[in-house]
Amino acid sequence: MSQEAPVFGRLGVAIVTPFTEDLEKVDHEALAGLARHLVDEGHDLIVANGTTGESPTTSDEEKLAILATVREAVGADVTLLAGAGTNDTRHSVALARAIEEGGNADGLLLATPYYSKPTQRGLIAHTLEIVNAVDLPAMLYDIPGRSGIPIEYESAVELSQHPNIVALKEAKGDMHEASKLIRDTGLDIYSGEDALNLPWLAIGAVGTVSVTSHLTGRLDRLMFDALERCDLALAQRLHASRIDFVDAIMNQGPGTMAIKEALKHLGVLPHAGCRAPLGTVEPEVAARIHAAVDAYQSVLAQHTS
């Protein structure tokens, strides 16, 4: 792991968005409670209004209100990033400007434009138009499995030269390419794949932006600390202890649905509903998630008692 403090912190979480039971409104009371829970679990970075936060289904007004609630709940010491990347450049620019004017976010998360599949030149132009419109630092998000296009190495190098582009959330799984980016650019690389957090940290990623750390934050923090002490054996044991939970959350359908079900089972959220088209997990999947949460609680007790 990098010994220099990254711009955005180390232990990050892509926070879900709780809704009222009818799914018509954001449940701001539940959101504030969840945000405080995440800080108590050890997070120093919260990413709101990402796709895990169901950003395609929330209005810009709801997004800005979400940021205000999270900021009030966690205070100024926790880094708060706001998702602003869409597949409409003009909309992304307008949203980024509104986020900056709101004053609650420390930076932006910019996912690559989904579905449209622009060329790399189009991707670069899209990204630069957003970051040139505001004076906020940005984390790029490379997730071709969902967006349909990668941020190619040459594009990342070019974008890294912009002073507002300081980090990259990597969910492409190409550690060799990311190793070159760590060597050749000043970008802070974050693991965007929960199953690969330890390998990413081992090659020089500065931190993680996770879904499962809604629950595994304390173990993840222990793993970070072990790596800082060069205790690889402990880091490996902690990594292994979360494998089954990661499987239960990330490999049975959309992670948003699964982590909300886990948080409901743990009593952190009042219900697990997601706005359409997501919905809720099937009963048999819910049972597996509940079992994984219960097993993880036992693992956590072993490592923290």
N, C-alpha and C positions, 0 to 999 in steps of 0.2 A: 504493500500500500504506500501511496505517496505520503511523505512526512510533512509536506507543506499543507496547511489548512486549505481545503478547496473553497471556492467562492460560495457554493450553495450548501455546505455541510456534507455529512457522510451517510447517515442512516436515514433514507428517505422512504416515504410511503405515498402511493397514489390513492388518496382518500376517496372512499365511496361517498355518494350523496344519499343521505336518508330522505325519504319522502313521507308525507302523511299516508295513512293507511289506504286512502282512496287514490293515492299517487298523483293528486292534482297539484300539490304544493310541496316545496321543500320543507322538511321538518327541521327548523333551525335549532330547536332545543336539543333534538337528538344529535344534530351535526356538531353543536358546541360540545356536547358531552363526549362524542367520539373523538373530536380533535384533542380535548384534554387527555383522554385515555391514551392517545397515540404519543403524546409528549411524555406521559408517565411511563410508557413502554420504552422510552429512550430515543425517540426520533428527534432529530434536529432539522429535518426538512420535510415539509408537507407539500405535495403537489395536488392542487384542487382543479376541478374542471377538466381533468383528463378523460380519456375514454373509460377508464375504470370508474370515474365519477359520472358516467352516462352523459357526457357533454353533447352528443348528438341530439339528446332529448330535452335539454334544458335551454331556456331562452337566454339571451344576453343579459337581460335584467336579473334573471335568477342567478346567473354566473357571478355577476357583480355582488349580489346580496350574499352568496355563498362565501366569497372572499372576505366580505366584511365580518361575517359571523365567525369564520375561522380565525381571522386576525384578532378579533376581540377575545376569543377563547384562549388563544395560545400566547398572546402578547408579542412583543417586538423581538424577543431573543430567538424565536424559531423562524427559520427561513420559509417563506411561503411563495411558491411558484404557481402561476396561473396558466392553464391551457389556453392557447390562443390560435393554434394551428387548425385550419379547416381546408377544404378543397375549393374555397373561394377566396382568392387573394384579397379582394376588396373588403370582404367581410372580416378576414383575419386582421387586416390593417385597422379597420374601425374598432374591432374588439380589443386589439392591443392598445389603441389609444384610449379607449374607455377604461381599461384596466389601469393604465398609467395615471389617468386623471382621478380614478378612485383612490389611489394612494395606499392600497392595502397589500399589494403584491411586491415582492422583492425582485421578481424576474418572470420570464415567460418560458413555457414549454411549447415547442413548435414541432408537432408531428408532421411528417411528410404528407402532402396532399393525397388523400385516398381516392381510389376508383379512377380518377381522371388520368393517372399514369403519364404525367408530363415527361418530357425529355430531361436530362440532367441540367441543360441550360435553363429550361423552364423552371425546374426545381430551385436552382440557384437564384433566378430572378424573383421567384415567389418569396423565398426566404429573405432576400435582401430588401425587398419592398417592405416587409413587415419590420425588420430590425432597424431600417432607416427611418421609420415613422415614429419611433419612440426612443427614449433614453433609458431603456431597461436592459439588463443582461439577459441572455437567452440560452436555454438548453435545447439543442436539436434532439429529435426523437426518431431513430432509424428503426423502423419495424415493418420491413417489406412483406411479411406474412399477412399483415392486415391492410397496409396502404397500397400494396401492389408494386411498389418501386423501392429500390434501395437508395441510400445516399452513398454513391460510389466514392472510393478513396480520394480521387482527384477533386471531387466536388467538396468533400469534407475539408480537404486541405485549403481549397480556395475560400470556403466560407469561414474557416478558422482565422483568416486574416482580418475579418471584421472585428472591431473592438468590442461590439456588443455580444458576439457569439463566443461563449466561454466554456461550454460543456456539451456533451453528447450522451444521451441515454441510448445504450446499445442493446437492441433486441434482434439482431441479425444472426448472432452466433458465430461470427467470423473473428476468432481471436487473433489470427495472424494479421489480418488487416487492421484490427484495432491496436495491435502491438505497434504497427507502423505509425498509426495516428498518435499514439502516446509518445513515440520517439520523435516524430516529425512536426508535431503541432503543440500548442499550449493548451489544448482542450482537456478539460477534466472529463474522464470517461466514467460513466455510471453503468452498472449492470442493470439491464431491464428484463432479465430472465431469472426468476427466483431460483430455479434449479441449478443455476450456474454461478451463483453469487461468489462462492469461494474461489473457483477458477478465475473469474474476472478480477477479483481482488488480488489474486496471486500474481497476475501479469501486469498489474499497475493501475487498475481502476481505482478511483478515489472513494467510491461508495456505491450505494444501491438506491434504486427507486422501485419499491417492491409492492406487491399486492398482499402476499401472505404475511408480511410483517405487521399488518393490522393486529395479528395475534402473536407472531414470533419475534416482535421487536426486541424483547429482552435477551433472547438467545442470540439474535443477530448482533446485538451490541456486544455480548460476550465474545462472539467470534471475531468481531473487529478488534476488540481489546487483546485477544490472544494473538492475532496477527501482528499488532503493534509491538507485542513483547517477543515476537519471533517464536511463539509456541505453536508450531504447525500441527503437532499431534492433537492438542486441544481443539484447535480450529477445525481439524478434520472430524473429530468426534462430534462437535457441535453441528457441523454441516450434515453429518450422517443422521443426527437425531431429528432433523426436520424433514427428511426425505418423504416419509409417509404423509405428512401433513401437506407438503407441497403437491404431491401426487393427488391428494383428495381435493385440493382447491383448484389446481391449474389444469388438470387432465381429465375432467369430467364435464366439460362444457365451458361456457363463459366464466372467467374468474370472478367477475363482478357478482354474478348470482351466487356463486359458491361462497365467497368471502362474506357476503351479507348474511347468508344462512349460518355461517360459523359465528358471526358476531351476534346474531339473534340467539343462537344456542348458548353463547357465553353470557348473555344478558346485557351486552353493550348496546344493542339496537332493539327497539320494540318489535320490529318485524323485518322481513327479508325482501319485501316487494321491490321490484325494478320496473321501470316504465317499459311499455312495449317498444320494441319487439322482444325484450328479454324475458320479463315475467319472473317466475320463481322456479326453483329446481324441483324435479320429480321426487316423490316421497322416498323411493329407494336410494336416490342420490343423497337426499337430505340425511338419511340414516347413516350412510357412509361418512358424510361430513361430520355428523355429530360424534361418531365413534373416533374419527381422527382428531377432533378437538379434545375429546376426553383423554385420549392417549397422549396428545401433546401436553396437556396440563400436567400429566404425571412426569413426562420428560422434563418439563420446565422445573418442577419441584425438585427433581434430582440434581439439577445443575445450579439451583439458586438457594437450596436449603443450607 
